[in-house]
Amino acid sequence: MPFKSKTQMRKFYALEAEGKLPQGTAKRWLAKYGKPTKERVAKKKPADPPLMKKASVLGAAAAAKAGGPKVLLTVLSGVRKK
């Protein structure tokens, strides 16, 4: 498995120095797969929280109970009428 980033490569060398990885592991990987091109791996974007969707549905249901179908259509369409 190749290094994903230069940061991971440096980490492997540090772990070897601490004795947490067998000596020569990072060197073998470097010889076999070559140097990584990225300095760091990009972080993944967090997914939208599902609570936001549930809250809007619950709000629409409460509006429908309070004012009937006219209010429900208004809430669902996002238009506010008086």
DSSP file (Angstrom, degrees, kcal/mol; ACC not computed):
  #  RESIDUE AA STRUCTURE BP1 BP2  ACC     N-H-->O    O-->H-N    N-H-->O    O-->H-N    TCO  KAPPA ALPHA  PHI   PSI    X-CA   Y-CA   Z-CA
    1    1 A M              0   0    0      0, 0.0    32,-0.1     0, 0.0     3,-0.1   0.000 360.0 360.0 360.0 122.9    0.0    0.0    0.0
    2    2 A P        -     0   0    0      0, 0.0     2,-0.1     0, 0.0    28,-0.1  -0.259 360.0 -88.7 -73.8 162.4    1.6    3.3   -1.0
    3    3 A F        -     0   0    0     31,-0.4     3,-0.1     1,-0.1     4,-0.0  -0.460  28.5-150.7 -65.1 140.7    1.9    6.4    1.2
    4    4 A K  S    S-     0   0    0      1,-0.2    34,-0.3    -2,-0.1     2,-0.3   0.793  73.9  -3.0 -82.6 -29.9   -1.2    8.6    0.8
    5    5 A S  S  > S-     0   0    0     31,-0.1     4,-1.6    32,-0.1    34,-0.2  -0.957  70.4-104.5-154.0 168.4    0.8   11.8    1.6
    6    6 A K  H  > S+     0   0    0     32,-2.1     4,-2.3    -2,-0.3     5,-0.2   0.824 119.5  59.6 -66.8 -31.1    4.2   13.2    2.5
    7    7 A T  H  > S+     0   0    0     32,-1.4     4,-2.0     1,-0.2    -1,-0.2   0.913 104.6  48.4 -63.1 -42.8    2.8   13.7    6.1
    8    8 A Q  H  > S+     0   0    0      2,-0.2     4,-2.1     1,-0.2    -1,-0.2   0.880 109.4  53.5 -65.4 -37.4    2.1    9.9    6.4
    9    9 A M  H  X S+     0   0    0     -4,-1.6     4,-1.9     1,-0.2    -2,-0.2   0.926 109.1  47.8 -62.7 -44.9    5.6    9.2    5.1
   10   10 A R  H  X S+     0   0    0     -4,-2.3     4,-2.1     1,-0.2    -1,-0.2   0.886 109.5  54.5 -62.3 -38.2    7.2   11.4    7.7
   11   11 A K  H  X S+     0   0    0     -4,-2.0     4,-2.7     2,-0.2    -1,-0.2   0.891 105.6  52.6 -62.4 -40.7    5.0    9.7   10.4
   12   12 A F  H  X S+     0   0    0     -4,-2.1     4,-2.1     1,-0.2    -1,-0.2   0.919 109.5  48.4 -62.5 -43.8    6.2    6.3    9.3
   13   13 A Y  H  X S+     0   0    0     -4,-1.9     4,-1.9     1,-0.2    -1,-0.2   0.891 112.1  49.8 -63.6 -38.3    9.9    7.4    9.7
   14   14 A A  H  X S+     0   0    0     -4,-2.1     4,-1.7     2,-0.2    -2,-0.2   0.907 109.7  50.5 -66.4 -41.6    9.0    8.8   13.1
   15   15 A L  H  X>S+     0   0    0     -4,-2.7     5,-2.3     1,-0.2     6,-1.0   0.856 108.9  52.5 -65.2 -34.7    7.3    5.6   14.2
   16   16 A E  H ><5S+     0   0    0     -4,-2.1     3,-0.7     4,-0.2    -1,-0.2   0.916 107.8  51.2 -64.1 -42.6   10.4    3.6   13.1
   17   17 A A  H 3<5S+     0   0    0     -4,-1.9    -2,-0.2     1,-0.2    -1,-0.2   0.850 110.7  48.6 -64.0 -33.9   12.6    5.9   15.2
   18   18 A E  H 3<5S-     0   0    0     -4,-1.7    -1,-0.2    -5,-0.1    -2,-0.2   0.618 115.8-116.4 -80.1 -13.3   10.4    5.3   18.2
   19   19 A G  T <<5S+     0   0    0     -4,-0.8    -3,-0.2    -3,-0.7    -2,-0.1   0.589  84.4 117.3  88.7  11.1   10.4    1.5   17.7
   20   20 A K  S   <S+     0   0    0     -5,-2.3    -4,-0.2    -6,-0.2    -5,-0.1   0.633  75.9  42.7 -86.3 -14.4    6.7    1.2   17.0
   21   21 A L  S    S-     0   0    0     -6,-1.0    -2,-0.2    -9,-0.1     3,-0.1  -0.959 100.5 -96.9-125.5 147.1    7.3    0.0   13.4
   22   22 A P    >   -     0   0    0      0, 0.0     3,-1.6     0, 0.0     4,-0.3  -0.356  51.5 -95.9 -61.2 142.1    9.9   -2.5   12.3
   23   23 A Q  T 3  S+     0   0    0      1,-0.2   -10,-0.0     2,-0.1    -6,-0.0  -0.343 108.4  25.0 -60.1 135.6   13.1   -0.9   10.9
   24   24 A G  T 3> S+     0   0    0     -3,-0.1     4,-2.5   -11,-0.1    -1,-0.2   0.312  84.6 113.3  94.7  -7.2   13.1   -0.5    7.2
   25   25 A T  H <> S+     0   0    0     -3,-1.6     4,-2.4     2,-0.2     5,-0.2   0.959  81.8  41.9 -62.3 -51.4    9.3   -0.5    6.6
   26   26 A A  H  > S+     0   0    0     -4,-0.3     4,-2.5     1,-0.2    -1,-0.2   0.884 114.8  52.0 -64.6 -38.1    9.2    3.1    5.4
   27   27 A K  H  > S+     0   0    0      2,-0.2     4,-2.2     1,-0.2    -1,-0.2   0.902 109.8  49.3 -65.7 -40.5   12.3    2.6    3.3
   28   28 A R  H  X S+     0   0    0     -4,-2.5     4,-2.4     2,-0.2    -2,-0.2   0.925 112.2  48.0 -62.7 -45.5   10.8   -0.5    1.7
   29   29 A W  H  X>S+     0   0    0     -4,-2.4     4,-3.0     1,-0.2     5,-0.5   0.916 111.2  50.5 -62.0 -42.9    7.6    1.3    0.9
   30   30 A L  H  X5S+     0   0    0     -4,-2.5     4,-1.6     1,-0.2    -1,-0.2   0.902 112.8  46.1 -63.1 -41.3    9.4    4.3   -0.5
   31   31 A A  H  <5S+     0   0    0     -4,-2.2    -1,-0.2    -5,-0.2    -2,-0.2   0.875 118.5  42.2 -68.2 -37.4   11.5    2.0   -2.8
   32   32 A K  H  <5S+     0   0    0     -4,-2.4    -2,-0.2    -5,-0.2    -3,-0.2   0.907 130.8  19.2 -77.9 -43.0    8.5    0.0   -3.9
   33   33 A Y  H  <5S-     0   0    0     -4,-3.0    -3,-0.2    -5,-0.2    -2,-0.2   0.615  97.3-134.3-108.7 -15.5    5.9    2.8   -4.5
   34   34 A G     << -     0   0    0     -4,-1.6   -31,-0.4    -5,-0.5    -1,-0.2  -0.177  44.5 -35.8  85.5 177.4    7.9    6.0   -4.8
   35   35 A K        -     0   0    0      1,-0.1     2,-0.1    -4,-0.1   -29,-0.1  -0.459  63.1-114.1 -75.4 144.2    7.3    9.4   -3.2
   36   36 A P        -     0   0    0      0, 0.0   -31,-0.1     0, 0.0   -32,-0.1  -0.430  14.2-145.1 -72.6 154.0    3.7   10.7   -2.7
   37   37 A T  S    S+     0   0    0    -33,-0.1     2,-0.3    -2,-0.1   -32,-0.1   0.740  75.0  74.0 -92.2 -25.5    2.7   13.7   -4.7
   38   38 A K        -     0   0    0    -34,-0.3   -32,-2.1     1,-0.1   -31,-0.2  -0.663  62.1-153.9 -93.6 144.6    0.4   15.3   -2.1
   39   39 A E  S    S+     0   0    0     -2,-0.3   -32,-1.4     1,-0.3     2,-0.3   0.909  85.5   3.4 -74.4 -45.4    1.6   17.1    1.0
   40   40 A R  S    S-     0   0    0    -34,-0.1     2,-0.4   -35,-0.1    -1,-0.3  -0.957  75.8-114.3-138.4 156.0   -1.7   16.4    2.8
   41   41 A V        -     0   0    0     -2,-0.3   -36,-0.1    -3,-0.1   -37,-0.0  -0.772  42.2-109.9 -89.3 135.0   -4.8   14.4    2.1
   42   42 A A        -     0   0    0     -2,-0.4     2,-0.2     1,-0.1    -1,-0.1  -0.333  32.0-114.3 -66.2 143.7   -7.9   16.7    1.8
   43   43 A K        -     0   0    0      1,-0.1     2,-0.2    -2,-0.0    -1,-0.1  -0.503  31.0-111.4 -76.6 147.4  -10.5   16.4    4.6
   44   44 A K        -     0   0    0     -2,-0.2    -1,-0.1     1,-0.1     3,-0.0  -0.525  30.7-112.3 -77.1 145.8  -13.9   15.0    3.8
   45   45 A K        -     0   0    0     -2,-0.2     2,-0.1     1,-0.1    -1,-0.1  -0.580  36.1-111.4 -75.4 138.1  -16.8   17.3    3.9
   46   46 A P        -     0   0    0      0, 0.0    -1,-0.1     0, 0.0     2,-0.1  -0.411  33.5-111.1 -69.8 147.2  -19.3   16.5    6.7
   47   47 A A        -     0   0    0      1,-0.1    -3,-0.0    -2,-0.1     0, 0.0  -0.378  39.9 -90.1 -73.6 155.0  -22.7   15.2    5.6
   48   48 A D        -     0   0    0      1,-0.1    -1,-0.1    -2,-0.1     0, 0.0  -0.439  49.1-107.4 -63.7 134.9  -25.8   17.3    6.1
   49   49 A P    >>  -     0   0    0      0, 0.0     3,-1.1     0, 0.0     4,-0.5  -0.466  18.9-141.6 -67.3 133.3  -27.3   16.6    9.5
   50   50 A P  H 3> S+     0   0    0      0, 0.0     4,-1.7     0, 0.0     3,-0.3   0.687  93.0  75.4 -69.8 -16.1  -30.5   14.6    9.2
   51   51 A L  H 3> S+     0   0    0      1,-0.2     4,-2.6     2,-0.2     5,-0.2   0.823  86.8  61.2 -65.1 -30.5  -32.1   16.5   12.0
   52   52 A M  H <> S+     0   0    0     -3,-1.1     4,-1.7     2,-0.2    -1,-0.2   0.905 105.5  46.4 -63.5 -40.4  -32.6   19.5    9.8
   53   53 A K  H  X S+     0   0    0     -4,-0.5     4,-1.7    -3,-0.3    -1,-0.2   0.920 113.3  48.8 -67.7 -42.9  -34.8   17.5    7.4
   54   54 A K  H  X S+     0   0    0     -4,-1.7     4,-2.6     1,-0.2     5,-0.2   0.894 108.1  54.8 -64.1 -39.4  -36.8   16.1   10.3
   55   55 A A  H  X S+     0   0    0     -4,-2.6     4,-2.4     1,-0.2    -1,-0.2   0.897 107.5  49.0 -63.0 -40.8  -37.3   19.5   11.9
   56   56 A S  H  X S+     0   0    0     -4,-1.7     4,-1.9     2,-0.2    -1,-0.2   0.880 112.4  48.1 -68.4 -35.7  -38.8   20.9    8.7
   57   57 A V  H  X S+     0   0    0     -4,-1.7     4,-2.1     2,-0.2    -2,-0.2   0.913 112.9  48.0 -69.1 -41.9  -41.2   18.0    8.3
   58   58 A L  H  X S+     0   0    0     -4,-2.6     4,-2.3     1,-0.2    -2,-0.2   0.885 110.7  52.0 -65.2 -38.1  -42.3   18.3   12.0
   59   59 A G  H  X S+     0   0    0     -4,-2.4     4,-2.1    -5,-0.2    -1,-0.2   0.895 109.7  49.0 -64.4 -39.9  -42.8   22.0   11.5
   60   60 A A  H  X S+     0   0    0     -4,-1.9     4,-2.1     2,-0.2    -2,-0.2   0.886 110.5  50.7 -66.6 -38.9  -45.0   21.4    8.5
   61   61 A A  H  X S+     0   0    0     -4,-2.1     4,-1.8     2,-0.2    -2,-0.2   0.907 110.8  48.6 -66.0 -40.7  -47.0   18.8   10.4
   62   62 A A  H  X S+     0   0    0     -4,-2.3     4,-2.0     1,-0.2    -2,-0.2   0.891 111.5  50.0 -65.8 -39.1  -47.6   21.2   13.3
   63   63 A A  H  X S+     0   0    0     -4,-2.1     4,-2.8     1,-0.2     5,-0.4   0.877 108.1  53.6 -66.3 -37.3  -48.6   24.0   11.0
   64   64 A A  H  X S+     0   0    0     -4,-2.1     4,-1.6     1,-0.2    -1,-0.2   0.887 109.6  47.9 -65.3 -38.3  -51.1   21.7    9.2
   65   65 A K  H  < S+     0   0    0     -4,-1.8    -1,-0.2     2,-0.2    -2,-0.2   0.904 115.8  44.7 -66.3 -41.0  -52.7   20.8   12.6
   66   66 A A  H  < S+     0   0    0     -4,-2.0    -2,-0.2     1,-0.1    -1,-0.2   0.915 132.9  10.5 -73.4 -44.3  -52.9   24.5   13.6
   67   67 A G  H  < S-     0   0    0     -4,-2.8     3,-0.4     1,-0.3     4,-0.4   0.436  97.4-122.3-123.1   2.4  -54.2   26.1   10.4
   68   68 A G     X  -     0   0    0     -4,-1.6     4,-1.6    -5,-0.4     3,-0.3  -0.363  57.2 -36.4  88.5-169.7  -55.2   23.4    8.0
   69   69 A P  H  > S+     0   0    0      0, 0.0     4,-2.4     0, 0.0    -1,-0.2   0.772 129.3  61.4 -66.4 -28.9  -54.1   22.7    4.4
   70   70 A K  H  > S+     0   0    0     -3,-0.4     4,-1.8     1,-0.2    -2,-0.1   0.930 108.0  43.7 -63.7 -44.2  -53.7   26.3    3.4
   71   71 A V  H  > S+     0   0    0     -4,-0.4     4,-2.6    -3,-0.3    -1,-0.2   0.883 111.0  55.8 -67.6 -37.9  -51.0   26.9    6.1
   72   72 A L  H  X S+     0   0    0     -4,-1.6     4,-2.7     1,-0.2     5,-0.2   0.925 107.9  47.5 -60.6 -45.6  -49.4   23.6    5.2
   73   73 A L  H  X S+     0   0    0     -4,-2.4     4,-2.1     1,-0.2     6,-0.3   0.888 111.9  51.1 -63.1 -38.4  -49.0   24.6    1.5
   74   74 A T  H  X>S+     0   0    0     -4,-1.8     4,-1.1     2,-0.2     5,-1.0   0.920 112.1  46.1 -63.7 -44.6  -47.6   27.9    2.6
   75   75 A V  H  <5S+     0   0    0     -4,-2.6     3,-0.3     1,-0.2    -2,-0.2   0.918 114.2  47.5 -64.8 -44.9  -45.0   26.3    4.9
   76   76 A L  H  <5S+     0   0    0     -4,-2.7    -1,-0.2     1,-0.2    -2,-0.2   0.839 113.2  47.3 -68.9 -32.9  -44.0   23.7    2.3
   77   77 A S  H  <5S-     0   0    0     -4,-2.1    -1,-0.2    -5,-0.2    -2,-0.2   0.660 106.1-127.0 -82.9 -15.0  -43.6   26.3   -0.5
   78   78 A G  T  <5 +     0   0    0     -4,-1.1     2,-0.5    -3,-0.3    -3,-0.2   0.572  66.8 128.1  82.3   9.2  -41.6   28.6    1.8
   79   79 A V      < -     0   0    0     -5,-1.0     2,-0.6    -6,-0.3    -1,-0.3  -0.846  51.0-144.2-100.5 132.8  -43.9   31.6    1.1
   80   80 A R        +     0   0    0     -2,-0.5     2,-0.3    -3,-0.1    -5,-0.0  -0.857  22.2 178.2-100.3 121.0  -45.3   33.5    4.0
   81   81 A K              0   0    0     -2,-0.6    -7,-0.0     1,-0.1    -2,-0.0  -0.907 360.0 360.0-119.9 149.5  -48.9   34.8    3.5
   82   82 A K              0   0    0     -2,-0.3    -1,-0.1     0, 0.0    -2,-0.0   0.376 360.0 360.0-110.4 360.0  -51.0   36.8    6.0
